[in-house]
Amino acid sequence: MSDTLYCGKTFRTFNVIDDFNRECLSIEIDTSITGGRLIRLFERLKQERGLPHVLRTDNGPEFLSDDFVAWAETLE
């Protein structure tokens, strides 16, 4: 998700939500969210709760980055 501040600067939010019980597991807010940052977030969630069998994402640039794709492929 993204929005714009009063000053005109755009920011993004990245929300990790459990589809089963609708629990919000994490929210990251910044002006830019990279694939590397997502990897760190998912690795932290993996340690705390374990990862689901399926990660459902949109086609945002952070999910299409080479780093994130390579990381996701190692999970299979």
mmCIF file of the N, C-alpha and C atoms, coordinates in Angstrom:
data_MODEL
# 
_entry.id   MODEL 
# 
loop_
_atom_site.group_PDB 
_atom_site.id 
_atom_site.type_symbol 
_atom_site.label_atom_id 
_atom_site.label_alt_id 
_atom_site.label_comp_id 
_atom_site.label_asym_id 
_atom_site.label_entity_id 
_atom_site.label_seq_id 
_atom_site.pdbx_PDB_ins_code 
_atom_site.Cartn_x 
_atom_site.Cartn_y 
_atom_site.Cartn_z 
_atom_site.occupancy 
_atom_site.B_iso_or_equiv 
_atom_site.pdbx_formal_charge 
_atom_site.auth_seq_id 
_atom_site.auth_comp_id 
_atom_site.auth_asym_id 
_atom_site.auth_atom_id 
_atom_site.pdbx_PDB_model_num 
ATOM 1   N N  . MET A 1 1  ? 0.850  -1.159  0.000  1.00 0.00 ? 1  MET A N  1 
ATOM 2   C CA . MET A 1 1  ? 0.000  0.000   0.000  1.00 0.00 ? 1  MET A CA 1 
ATOM 3   C C  . MET A 1 1  ? 0.902  1.231   0.000  1.00 0.00 ? 1  MET A C  1 
ATOM 4   N N  . SER A 1 2  ? 0.404  2.312   -0.530 1.00 0.00 ? 2  SER A N  1 
ATOM 5   C CA . SER A 1 2  ? 1.172  3.556   -0.494 1.00 0.00 ? 2  SER A CA 1 
ATOM 6   C C  . SER A 1 2  ? 0.221  4.732   -0.314 1.00 0.00 ? 2  SER A C  1 
ATOM 7   N N  . ASP A 1 3  ? 0.788  5.825   0.145  1.00 0.00 ? 3  ASP A N  1 
ATOM 8   C CA . ASP A 1 3  ? 0.034  7.054   0.340  1.00 0.00 ? 3  ASP A CA 1 
ATOM 9   C C  . ASP A 1 3  ? 1.026  8.207   0.273  1.00 0.00 ? 3  ASP A C  1 
ATOM 10  N N  . THR A 1 4  ? 0.513  9.398   0.364  1.00 0.00 ? 4  THR A N  1 
ATOM 11  C CA . THR A 1 4  ? 1.349  10.587  0.285  1.00 0.00 ? 4  THR A CA 1 
ATOM 12  C C  . THR A 1 4  ? 1.151  11.440  1.528  1.00 0.00 ? 4  THR A C  1 
ATOM 13  N N  . LEU A 1 5  ? 2.264  11.930  2.062  1.00 0.00 ? 5  LEU A N  1 
ATOM 14  C CA . LEU A 1 5  ? 2.207  12.828  3.204  1.00 0.00 ? 5  LEU A CA 1 
ATOM 15  C C  . LEU A 1 5  ? 1.748  14.214  2.758  1.00 0.00 ? 5  LEU A C  1 
ATOM 16  N N  . TYR A 1 6  ? 1.414  15.047  3.694  1.00 0.00 ? 6  TYR A N  1 
ATOM 17  C CA . TYR A 1 6  ? 0.981  16.409  3.412  1.00 0.00 ? 6  TYR A CA 1 
ATOM 18  C C  . TYR A 1 6  ? 2.028  17.176  2.610  1.00 0.00 ? 6  TYR A C  1 
ATOM 19  N N  . CYS A 1 7  ? 3.315  16.909  2.880  1.00 0.00 ? 7  CYS A N  1 
ATOM 20  C CA . CYS A 1 7  ? 4.405  17.594  2.188  1.00 0.00 ? 7  CYS A CA 1 
ATOM 21  C C  . CYS A 1 7  ? 4.631  17.068  0.774  1.00 0.00 ? 7  CYS A C  1 
ATOM 22  N N  . GLY A 1 8  ? 3.911  16.013  0.383  1.00 0.00 ? 8  GLY A N  1 
ATOM 23  C CA . GLY A 1 8  ? 4.036  15.468  -0.967 1.00 0.00 ? 8  GLY A CA 1 
ATOM 24  C C  . GLY A 1 8  ? 4.911  14.238  -1.068 1.00 0.00 ? 8  GLY A C  1 
ATOM 25  N N  . LYS A 1 9  ? 5.605  13.860  -0.005 1.00 0.00 ? 9  LYS A N  1 
ATOM 26  C CA . LYS A 1 9  ? 6.486  12.693  -0.025 1.00 0.00 ? 9  LYS A CA 1 
ATOM 27  C C  . LYS A 1 9  ? 5.646  11.419  0.066  1.00 0.00 ? 9  LYS A C  1 
ATOM 28  N N  . THR A 1 10 ? 5.957  10.465  -0.784 1.00 0.00 ? 10 THR A N  1 
ATOM 29  C CA . THR A 1 10 ? 5.235  9.198   -0.813 1.00 0.00 ? 10 THR A CA 1 
ATOM 30  C C  . THR A 1 10 ? 5.867  8.211   0.163  1.00 0.00 ? 10 THR A C  1 
ATOM 31  N N  . PHE A 1 11 ? 5.027  7.430   0.833  1.00 0.00 ? 11 PHE A N  1 
ATOM 32  C CA . PHE A 1 11 ? 5.519  6.361   1.690  1.00 0.00 ? 11 PHE A CA 1 
ATOM 33  C C  . PHE A 1 11 ? 4.748  5.090   1.375  1.00 0.00 ? 11 PHE A C  1 
ATOM 34  N N  . ARG A 1 12 ? 5.348  3.965   1.739  1.00 0.00 ? 12 ARG A N  1 
ATOM 35  C CA . ARG A 1 12 ? 4.738  2.670   1.476  1.00 0.00 ? 12 ARG A CA 1 
ATOM 36  C C  . ARG A 1 12 ? 4.595  1.899   2.775  1.00 0.00 ? 12 ARG A C  1 
ATOM 37  N N  . THR A 1 13 ? 3.612  1.038   2.807  1.00 0.00 ? 13 THR A N  1 
ATOM 38  C CA . THR A 1 13 ? 3.484  0.110   3.928  1.00 0.00 ? 13 THR A CA 1 
ATOM 39  C C  . THR A 1 13 ? 3.487  -1.306  3.367  1.00 0.00 ? 13 THR A C  1 
ATOM 40  N N  . PHE A 1 14 ? 4.156  -2.182  4.066  1.00 0.00 ? 14 PHE A N  1 
ATOM 41  C CA . PHE A 1 14 ? 4.172  -3.596  3.707  1.00 0.00 ? 14 PHE A CA 1 
ATOM 42  C C  . PHE A 1 14 ? 3.541  -4.343  4.862  1.00 0.00 ? 14 PHE A C  1 
ATOM 43  N N  . ASN A 1 15 ? 2.447  -5.032  4.590  1.00 0.00 ? 15 ASN A N  1 
ATOM 44  C CA . ASN A 1 15 ? 1.670  -5.706  5.617  1.00 0.00 ? 15 ASN A CA 1 
ATOM 45  C C  . ASN A 1 15 ? 1.750  -7.217  5.414  1.00 0.00 ? 15 ASN A C  1 
ATOM 46  N N  . VAL A 1 16 ? 2.094  -7.938  6.467  1.00 0.00 ? 16 VAL A N  1 
ATOM 47  C CA . VAL A 1 16 ? 2.083  -9.401  6.441  1.00 0.00 ? 16 VAL A CA 1 
ATOM 48  C C  . VAL A 1 16 ? 0.870  -9.829  7.259  1.00 0.00 ? 16 VAL A C  1 
ATOM 49  N N  . ILE A 1 17 ? -0.073 -10.484 6.572  1.00 0.00 ? 17 ILE A N  1 
ATOM 50  C CA . ILE A 1 17 ? -1.333 -10.862 7.211  1.00 0.00 ? 17 ILE A CA 1 
ATOM 51  C C  . ILE A 1 17 ? -1.557 -12.359 7.037  1.00 0.00 ? 17 ILE A C  1 
ATOM 52  N N  . ASP A 1 18 ? -1.927 -13.013 8.119  1.00 0.00 ? 18 ASP A N  1 
ATOM 53  C CA . ASP A 1 18 ? -2.282 -14.428 8.081  1.00 0.00 ? 18 ASP A CA 1 
ATOM 54  C C  . ASP A 1 18 ? -3.697 -14.527 7.513  1.00 0.00 ? 18 ASP A C  1 
ATOM 55  N N  . ASP A 1 19 ? -3.840 -15.124 6.328  1.00 0.00 ? 19 ASP A N  1 
ATOM 56  C CA . ASP A 1 19 ? -5.153 -15.229 5.690  1.00 0.00 ? 19 ASP A CA 1 
ATOM 57  C C  . ASP A 1 19 ? -6.144 -16.074 6.496  1.00 0.00 ? 19 ASP A C  1 
ATOM 58  N N  . PHE A 1 20 ? -5.642 -17.025 7.267  1.00 0.00 ? 20 PHE A N  1 
ATOM 59  C CA . PHE A 1 20 ? -6.536 -17.915 8.003  1.00 0.00 ? 20 PHE A CA 1 
ATOM 60  C C  . PHE A 1 20 ? -7.284 -17.191 9.115  1.00 0.00 ? 20 PHE A C  1 
ATOM 61  N N  . ASN A 1 21 ? -6.534 -16.472 9.962  1.00 0.00 ? 21 ASN A N  1 
ATOM 62  C CA . ASN A 1 21 ? -7.191 -15.830 11.095 1.00 0.00 ? 21 ASN A CA 1 
ATOM 63  C C  . ASN A 1 21 ? -7.161 -14.299 11.023 1.00 0.00 ? 21 ASN A C  1 
ATOM 64  N N  . ARG A 1 22 ? -6.677 -13.755 9.907  1.00 0.00 ? 22 ARG A N  1 
ATOM 65  C CA . ARG A 1 22 ? -6.620 -12.314 9.641  1.00 0.00 ? 22 ARG A CA 1 
ATOM 66  C C  . ARG A 1 22 ? -5.732 -11.561 10.633 1.00 0.00 ? 22 ARG A C  1 
ATOM 67  N N  . GLU A 1 23 ? -4.812 -12.263 11.264 1.00 0.00 ? 23 GLU A N  1 
ATOM 68  C CA . GLU A 1 23 ? -3.884 -11.630 12.190 1.00 0.00 ? 23 GLU A CA 1 
ATOM 69  C C  . GLU A 1 23 ? -2.795 -10.897 11.411 1.00 0.00 ? 23 GLU A C  1 
ATOM 70  N N  . CYS A 1 24 ? -2.514 -9.682  11.821 1.00 0.00 ? 24 CYS A N  1 
ATOM 71  C CA . CYS A 1 24 ? -1.435 -8.917  11.203 1.00 0.00 ? 24 CYS A CA 1 
ATOM 72  C C  . CYS A 1 24 ? -0.135 -9.301  11.904 1.00 0.00 ? 24 CYS A C  1 
ATOM 73  N N  . LEU A 1 25 ? 0.782  -9.901  11.154 1.00 0.00 ? 25 LEU A N  1 
ATOM 74  C CA . LEU A 1 25 ? 2.031  -10.382 11.733 1.00 0.00 ? 25 LEU A CA 1 
ATOM 75  C C  . LEU A 1 25 ? 3.120  -9.325  11.726 1.00 0.00 ? 25 LEU A C  1 
ATOM 76  N N  . SER A 1 26 ? 3.064  -8.399  10.773 1.00 0.00 ? 26 SER A N  1 
ATOM 77  C CA . SER A 1 26 ? 4.076  -7.358  10.692 1.00 0.00 ? 26 SER A CA 1 
ATOM 78  C C  . SER A 1 26 ? 3.599  -6.244  9.771  1.00 0.00 ? 26 SER A C  1 
ATOM 79  N N  . ILE A 1 27 ? 4.024  -5.024  10.085 1.00 0.00 ? 27 ILE A N  1 
ATOM 80  C CA . ILE A 1 27 ? 3.803  -3.867  9.216  1.00 0.00 ? 27 ILE A CA 1 
ATOM 81  C C  . ILE A 1 27 ? 5.121  -3.114  9.126  1.00 0.00 ? 27 ILE A C  1 
ATOM 82  N N  . GLU A 1 28 ? 5.610  -2.923  7.929  1.00 0.00 ? 28 GLU A N  1 
ATOM 83  C CA . GLU A 1 28 ? 6.819  -2.136  7.688  1.00 0.00 ? 28 GLU A CA 1 
ATOM 84  C C  . GLU A 1 28 ? 6.396  -0.858  6.969  1.00 0.00 ? 28 GLU A C  1 
ATOM 85  N N  . ILE A 1 29 ? 6.884  0.278   7.430  1.00 0.00 ? 29 ILE A N  1 
ATOM 86  C CA . ILE A 1 29 ? 6.544  1.566   6.834  1.00 0.00 ? 29 ILE A CA 1 
ATOM 87  C C  . ILE A 1 29 ? 7.824  2.306   6.509  1.00 0.00 ? 29 ILE A C  1 
ATOM 88  N N  . ASP A 1 30 ? 7.945  2.763   5.253  1.00 0.00 ? 30 ASP A N  1 
ATOM 89  C CA . ASP A 1 30 ? 9.138  3.503   4.841  1.00 0.00 ? 30 ASP A CA 1 
ATOM 90  C C  . ASP A 1 30 ? 8.877  4.134   3.483  1.00 0.00 ? 30 ASP A C  1 
ATOM 91  N N  . THR A 1 31 ? 9.806  4.957   3.059  1.00 0.00 ? 31 THR A N  1 
ATOM 92  C CA . THR A 1 31 ? 9.676  5.570   1.735  1.00 0.00 ? 31 THR A CA 1 
ATOM 93  C C  . THR A 1 31 ? 10.086 4.602   0.642  1.00 0.00 ? 31 THR A C  1 
ATOM 94  N N  . SER A 1 32 ? 10.860 3.581   0.997  1.00 0.00 ? 32 SER A N  1 
ATOM 95  C CA . SER A 1 32 ? 11.279 2.563   0.033  1.00 0.00 ? 32 SER A CA 1 
ATOM 96  C C  . SER A 1 32 ? 11.451 1.252   0.782  1.00 0.00 ? 32 SER A C  1 
ATOM 97  N N  . ILE A 1 33 ? 10.907 0.185   0.232  1.00 0.00 ? 33 ILE A N  1 
ATOM 98  C CA . ILE A 1 33 ? 11.037 -1.133  0.845  1.00 0.00 ? 33 ILE A CA 1 
ATOM 99  C C  . ILE A 1 33 ? 11.670 -2.049  -0.197 1.00 0.00 ? 33 ILE A C  1 
ATOM 100 N N  . THR A 1 34 ? 12.858 -2.549  0.119  1.00 0.00 ? 34 THR A N  1 
ATOM 101 C CA . THR A 1 34 ? 13.626 -3.343  -0.841 1.00 0.00 ? 34 THR A CA 1 
ATOM 102 C C  . THR A 1 34 ? 13.398 -4.838  -0.623 1.00 0.00 ? 34 THR A C  1 
ATOM 103 N N  . GLY A 1 35 ? 13.823 -5.619  -1.616 1.00 0.00 ? 35 GLY A N  1 
ATOM 104 C CA . GLY A 1 35 ? 13.754 -7.067  -1.493 1.00 0.00 ? 35 GLY A CA 1 
ATOM 105 C C  . GLY A 1 35 ? 14.584 -7.574  -0.338 1.00 0.00 ? 35 GLY A C  1 
ATOM 106 N N  . GLY A 1 36 ? 15.755 -6.969  -0.113 1.00 0.00 ? 36 GLY A N  1 
ATOM 107 C CA . GLY A 1 36 ? 16.603 -7.361  1.017  1.00 0.00 ? 36 GLY A CA 1 
ATOM 108 C C  . GLY A 1 36 ? 15.920 -7.149  2.353  1.00 0.00 ? 36 GLY A C  1 
ATOM 109 N N  . ARG A 1 37 ? 15.193 -6.070  2.447  1.00 0.00 ? 37 ARG A N  1 
ATOM 110 C CA . ARG A 1 37 ? 14.461 -5.794  3.693  1.00 0.00 ? 37 ARG A CA 1 
ATOM 111 C C  . ARG A 1 37 ? 13.357 -6.823  3.907  1.00 0.00 ? 37 ARG A C  1 
ATOM 112 N N  . LEU A 1 38 ? 12.690 -7.230  2.830  1.00 0.00 ? 38 LEU A N  1 
ATOM 113 C CA . LEU A 1 38 ? 11.657 -8.265  2.952  1.00 0.00 ? 38 LEU A CA 1 
ATOM 114 C C  . LEU A 1 38 ? 12.252 -9.588  3.390  1.00 0.00 ? 38 LEU A C  1 
ATOM 115 N N  . ILE A 1 39 ? 13.431 -9.912  2.863  1.00 0.00 ? 39 ILE A N  1 
ATOM 116 C CA . ILE A 1 39 ? 14.091 -11.152 3.261  1.00 0.00 ? 39 ILE A CA 1 
ATOM 117 C C  . ILE A 1 39 ? 14.376 -11.129 4.756  1.00 0.00 ? 39 ILE A C  1 
ATOM 118 N N  . ARG A 1 40 ? 14.909 -10.013 5.266  1.00 0.00 ? 40 ARG A N  1 
ATOM 119 C CA . ARG A 1 40 ? 15.190 -9.906  6.699  1.00 0.00 ? 40 ARG A CA 1 
ATOM 120 C C  . ARG A 1 40 ? 13.905 -10.051 7.521  1.00 0.00 ? 40 ARG A C  1 
ATOM 121 N N  . LEU A 1 41 ? 12.820 -9.440  7.042  1.00 0.00 ? 41 LEU A N  1 
ATOM 122 C CA . LEU A 1 41 ? 11.542 -9.530  7.740  1.00 0.00 ? 41 LEU A CA 1 
ATOM 123 C C  . LEU A 1 41 ? 11.039 -10.969 7.777  1.00 0.00 ? 41 LEU A C  1 
ATOM 124 N N  . PHE A 1 42 ? 11.062 -11.647 6.625  1.00 0.00 ? 42 PHE A N  1 
ATOM 125 C CA . PHE A 1 42 ? 10.577 -13.026 6.587  1.00 0.00 ? 42 PHE A CA 1 
ATOM 126 C C  . PHE A 1 42 ? 11.478 -13.967 7.378  1.00 0.00 ? 42 PHE A C  1 
ATOM 127 N N  . GLU A 1 43 ? 12.782 -13.716 7.396  1.00 0.00 ? 43 GLU A N  1 
ATOM 128 C CA . GLU A 1 43 ? 13.678 -14.543 8.206  1.00 0.00 ? 43 GLU A CA 1 
ATOM 129 C C  . GLU A 1 43 ? 13.372 -14.371 9.692  1.00 0.00 ? 43 GLU A C  1 
ATOM 130 N N  . ARG A 1 44 ? 13.053 -13.151 10.104 1.00 0.00 ? 44 ARG A N  1 
ATOM 131 C CA . ARG A 1 44 ? 12.680 -12.914 11.502 1.00 0.00 ? 44 ARG A CA 1 
ATOM 132 C C  . ARG A 1 44 ? 11.372 -13.636 11.828 1.00 0.00 ? 44 ARG A C  1 
ATOM 133 N N  . LEU A 1 45 ? 10.372 -13.533 10.930 1.00 0.00 ? 45 LEU A N  1 
ATOM 134 C CA . LEU A 1 45 ? 9.106  -14.235 11.144 1.00 0.00 ? 45 LEU A CA 1 
ATOM 135 C C  . LEU A 1 45 ? 9.312  -15.746 11.162 1.00 0.00 ? 45 LEU A C  1 
ATOM 136 N N  . LYS A 1 46 ? 10.226 -16.225 10.334 1.00 0.00 ? 46 LYS A N  1 
ATOM 137 C CA . LYS A 1 46 ? 10.536 -17.654 10.290 1.00 0.00 ? 46 LYS A CA 1 
ATOM 138 C C  . LYS A 1 46 ? 11.047 -18.130 11.648 1.00 0.00 ? 46 LYS A C  1 
ATOM 139 N N  . GLN A 1 47 ? 11.902 -17.338 12.280 1.00 0.00 ? 47 GLN A N  1 
ATOM 140 C CA . GLN A 1 47 ? 12.436 -17.686 13.595 1.00 0.00 ? 47 GLN A CA 1 
ATOM 141 C C  . GLN A 1 47 ? 11.359 -17.613 14.680 1.00 0.00 ? 47 GLN A C  1 
ATOM 142 N N  . GLU A 1 48 ? 10.482 -16.608 14.584 1.00 0.00 ? 48 GLU A N  1 
ATOM 143 C CA . GLU A 1 48 ? 9.473  -16.393 15.628 1.00 0.00 ? 48 GLU A CA 1 
ATOM 144 C C  . GLU A 1 48 ? 8.278  -17.322 15.509 1.00 0.00 ? 48 GLU A C  1 
ATOM 145 N N  . ARG A 1 49 ? 7.799  -17.567 14.281 1.00 0.00 ? 49 ARG A N  1 
ATOM 146 C CA . ARG A 1 49 ? 6.539  -18.274 14.093 1.00 0.00 ? 49 ARG A CA 1 
ATOM 147 C C  . ARG A 1 49 ? 6.593  -19.399 13.078 1.00 0.00 ? 49 ARG A C  1 
ATOM 148 N N  . GLY A 1 50 ? 7.629  -19.408 12.261 1.00 0.00 ? 50 GLY A N  1 
ATOM 149 C CA . GLY A 1 50 ? 7.669  -20.334 11.129 1.00 0.00 ? 50 GLY A CA 1 
ATOM 150 C C  . GLY A 1 50 ? 6.976  -19.691 9.936  1.00 0.00 ? 50 GLY A C  1 
ATOM 151 N N  . LEU A 1 51 ? 7.339  -20.127 8.754  1.00 0.00 ? 51 LEU A N  1 
ATOM 152 C CA . LEU A 1 51 ? 6.730  -19.577 7.545  1.00 0.00 ? 51 LEU A CA 1 
ATOM 153 C C  . LEU A 1 51 ? 5.608  -20.478 7.057  1.00 0.00 ? 51 LEU A C  1 
ATOM 154 N N  . PRO A 1 52 ? 4.628  -19.907 6.378  1.00 0.00 ? 52 PRO A N  1 
ATOM 155 C CA . PRO A 1 52 ? 3.554  -20.727 5.809  1.00 0.00 ? 52 PRO A CA 1 
ATOM 156 C C  . PRO A 1 52 ? 4.072  -21.509 4.601  1.00 0.00 ? 52 PRO A C  1 
ATOM 157 N N  . HIS A 1 53 ? 3.292  -22.441 4.137  1.00 0.00 ? 53 HIS A N  1 
ATOM 158 C CA . HIS A 1 53 ? 3.665  -23.220 2.955  1.00 0.00 ? 53 HIS A CA 1 
ATOM 159 C C  . HIS A 1 53 ? 3.562  -22.384 1.681  1.00 0.00 ? 53 HIS A C  1 
ATOM 160 N N  . VAL A 1 54 ? 2.733  -21.341 1.702  1.00 0.00 ? 54 VAL A N  1 
ATOM 161 C CA . VAL A 1 54 ? 2.513  -20.503 0.520  1.00 0.00 ? 54 VAL A CA 1 
ATOM 162 C C  . VAL A 1 54 ? 2.646  -19.035 0.908  1.00 0.00 ? 54 VAL A C  1 
ATOM 163 N N  . LEU A 1 55 ? 3.439  -18.289 0.135  1.00 0.00 ? 55 LEU A N  1 
ATOM 164 C CA . LEU A 1 55 ? 3.505  -16.835 0.268  1.00 0.00 ? 55 LEU A CA 1 
ATOM 165 C C  . LEU A 1 55 ? 2.774  -16.250 -0.933 1.00 0.00 ? 55 LEU A C  1 
ATOM 166 N N  . ARG A 1 56 ? 1.739  -15.485 -0.683 1.00 0.00 ? 56 ARG A N  1 
ATOM 167 C CA . ARG A 1 56 ? 0.976  -14.865 -1.770 1.00 0.00 ? 56 ARG A CA 1 
ATOM 168 C C  . ARG A 1 56 ? 1.351  -13.390 -1.823 1.00 0.00 ? 56 ARG A C  1 
ATOM 169 N N  . THR A 1 57 ? 1.828  -12.951 -2.985 1.00 0.00 ? 57 THR A N  1 
ATOM 170 C CA . THR A 1 57 ? 2.279  -11.568 -3.138 1.00 0.00 ? 57 THR A CA 1 
ATOM 171 C C  . THR A 1 57 ? 1.689  -10.956 -4.397 1.00 0.00 ? 57 THR A C  1 
ATOM 172 N N  . ASP A 1 58 ? 1.839  -9.638  -4.505 1.00 0.00 ? 58 ASP A N  1 
ATOM 173 C CA . ASP A 1 58 ? 1.506  -8.983  -5.764 1.00 0.00 ? 58 ASP A CA 1 
ATOM 174 C C  . ASP A 1 58 ? 2.788  -8.907  -6.598 1.00 0.00 ? 58 ASP A C  1 
ATOM 175 N N  . ASN A 1 59 ? 2.772  -8.185  -7.689 1.00 0.00 ? 59 ASN A N  1 
ATOM 176 C CA . ASN A 1 59 ? 3.937  -8.079  -8.558 1.00 0.00 ? 59 ASN A CA 1 
ATOM 177 C C  . ASN A 1 59 ? 4.737  -6.814  -8.286 1.00 0.00 ? 59 ASN A C  1 
ATOM 178 N N  . GLY A 1 60 ? 4.799  -6.403  -7.042 1.00 0.00 ? 60 GLY A N  1 
ATOM 179 C CA . GLY A 1 60 ? 5.577  -5.222  -6.683 1.00 0.00 ? 60 GLY A CA 1 
ATOM 180 C C  . GLY A 1 60 ? 7.055  -5.447  -6.956 1.00 0.00 ? 60 GLY A C  1 
ATOM 181 N N  . PRO A 1 61 ? 7.795  -4.374  -7.196 1.00 0.00 ? 61 PRO A N  1 
ATOM 182 C CA . PRO A 1 61 ? 9.203  -4.513  -7.559 1.00 0.00 ? 61 PRO A CA 1 
ATOM 183 C C  . PRO A 1 61 ? 10.046 -5.201  -6.490 1.00 0.00 ? 61 PRO A C  1 
ATOM 184 N N  . GLU A 1 62 ? 9.682  -5.055  -5.231 1.00 0.00 ? 62 GLU A N  1 
ATOM 185 C CA . GLU A 1 62 ? 10.449 -5.714  -4.173 1.00 0.00 ? 62 GLU A CA 1 
ATOM 186 C C  . GLU A 1 62 ? 10.309 -7.226  -4.235 1.00 0.00 ? 62 GLU A C  1 
ATOM 187 N N  . PHE A 1 63 ? 9.174  -7.734  -4.731 1.00 0.00 ? 63 PHE A N  1 
ATOM 188 C CA . PHE A 1 63 ? 8.963  -9.179  -4.852 1.00 0.00 ? 63 PHE A CA 1 
ATOM 189 C C  . PHE A 1 63 ? 9.593  -9.744  -6.114 1.00 0.00 ? 63 PHE A C  1 
ATOM 190 N N  . LEU A 1 64 ? 9.873  -8.900  -7.081 1.00 0.00 ? 64 LEU A N  1 
ATOM 191 C CA . LEU A 1 64 ? 10.474 -9.342  -8.336 1.00 0.00 ? 64 LEU A CA 1 
ATOM 192 C C  . LEU A 1 64 ? 11.990 -9.169  -8.340 1.00 0.00 ? 64 LEU A C  1 
ATOM 193 N N  . SER A 1 65 ? 12.539 -8.619  -7.258 1.00 0.00 ? 65 SER A N  1 
ATOM 194 C CA . SER A 1 65 ? 13.990 -8.425  -7.201 1.00 0.00 ? 65 SER A CA 1 
ATOM 195 C C  . SER A 1 65 ? 14.690 -9.788  -7.232 1.00 0.00 ? 65 SER A C  1 
ATOM 196 N N  . ASP A 1 66 ? 15.872 -9.812  -7.801 1.00 0.00 ? 66 ASP A N  1 
ATOM 197 C CA . ASP A 1 66 ? 16.631 -11.060 -7.903 1.00 0.00 ? 66 ASP A CA 1 
ATOM 198 C C  . ASP A 1 66 ? 16.904 -11.663 -6.531 1.00 0.00 ? 66 ASP A C  1 
ATOM 199 N N  . ASP A 1 67 ? 17.215 -10.813 -5.557 1.00 0.00 ? 67 ASP A N  1 
ATOM 200 C CA . ASP A 1 67 ? 17.505 -11.304 -4.205 1.00 0.00 ? 67 ASP A CA 1 
ATOM 201 C C  . ASP A 1 67 ? 16.300 -12.019 -3.600 1.00 0.00 ? 67 ASP A C  1 
ATOM 202 N N  . PHE A 1 68 ? 15.120 -11.400 -3.692 1.00 0.00 ? 68 PHE A N  1 
ATOM 203 C CA . PHE A 1 68 ? 13.927 -11.998 -3.089 1.00 0.00 ? 68 PHE A CA 1 
ATOM 204 C C  . PHE A 1 68 ? 13.528 -13.272 -3.807 1.00 0.00 ? 68 PHE A C  1 
ATOM 205 N N  . VAL A 1 69 ? 13.572 -13.255 -5.128 1.00 0.00 ? 69 VAL A N  1 
ATOM 206 C CA . VAL A 1 69 ? 13.207 -14.458 -5.901 1.00 0.00 ? 69 VAL A CA 1 
ATOM 207 C C  . VAL A 1 69 ? 14.151 -15.612 -5.562 1.00 0.00 ? 69 VAL A C  1 
ATOM 208 N N  . ALA A 1 70 ? 15.451 -15.340 -5.488 1.00 0.00 ? 70 ALA A N  1 
ATOM 209 C CA . ALA A 1 70 ? 16.423 -16.375 -5.152 1.00 0.00 ? 70 ALA A CA 1 
ATOM 210 C C  . ALA A 1 70 ? 16.168 -16.919 -3.745 1.00 0.00 ? 70 ALA A C  1 
ATOM 211 N N  . TRP A 1 71 ? 15.872 -16.030 -2.799 1.00 0.00 ? 71 TRP A N  1 
ATOM 212 C CA . TRP A 1 71 ? 15.581 -16.455 -1.435 1.00 0.00 ? 71 TRP A CA 1 
ATOM 213 C C  . TRP A 1 71 ? 14.329 -17.330 -1.401 1.00 0.00 ? 71 TRP A C  1 
ATOM 214 N N  . ALA A 1 72 ? 13.284 -16.902 -2.090 1.00 0.00 ? 72 ALA A N  1 
ATOM 215 C CA . ALA A 1 72 ? 12.025 -17.655 -2.087 1.00 0.00 ? 72 ALA A CA 1 
ATOM 216 C C  . ALA A 1 72 ? 12.212 -19.036 -2.718 1.00 0.00 ? 72 ALA A C  1 
ATOM 217 N N  . GLU A 1 73 ? 13.036 -19.132 -3.740 1.00 0.00 ? 73 GLU A N  1 
ATOM 218 C CA . GLU A 1 73 ? 13.266 -20.423 -4.386 1.00 0.00 ? 73 GLU A CA 1 
ATOM 219 C C  . GLU A 1 73 ? 14.016 -21.389 -3.484 1.00 0.00 ? 73 GLU A C  1 
ATOM 220 N N  . THR A 1 74 ? 14.808 -20.880 -2.538 1.00 0.00 ? 74 THR A N  1 
ATOM 221 C CA . THR A 1 74 ? 15.521 -21.763 -1.624 1.00 0.00 ? 74 THR A CA 1 
ATOM 222 C C  . THR A 1 74 ? 14.569 -22.386 -0.599 1.00 0.00 ? 74 THR A C  1 
ATOM 223 N N  . LEU A 1 75 ? 13.381 -21.823 -0.447 1.00 0.00 ? 75 LEU A N  1 
ATOM 224 C CA . LEU A 1 75 ? 12.416 -22.338 0.521  1.00 0.00 ? 75 LEU A CA 1 
ATOM 225 C C  . LEU A 1 75 ? 11.696 -23.584 0.030  1.00 0.00 ? 75 LEU A C  1 
ATOM 226 N N  . GLU A 1 76 ? 11.716 -23.822 -1.247 1.00 0.00 ? 76 GLU A N  1 
ATOM 227 C CA . GLU A 1 76 ? 10.947 -24.942 -1.809 1.00 0.00 ? 76 GLU A CA 1 
ATOM 228 C C  . GLU A 1 76 ? 11.496 -26.278 -1.416 1.00 0.00 ? 76 GLU A C  1 
# 
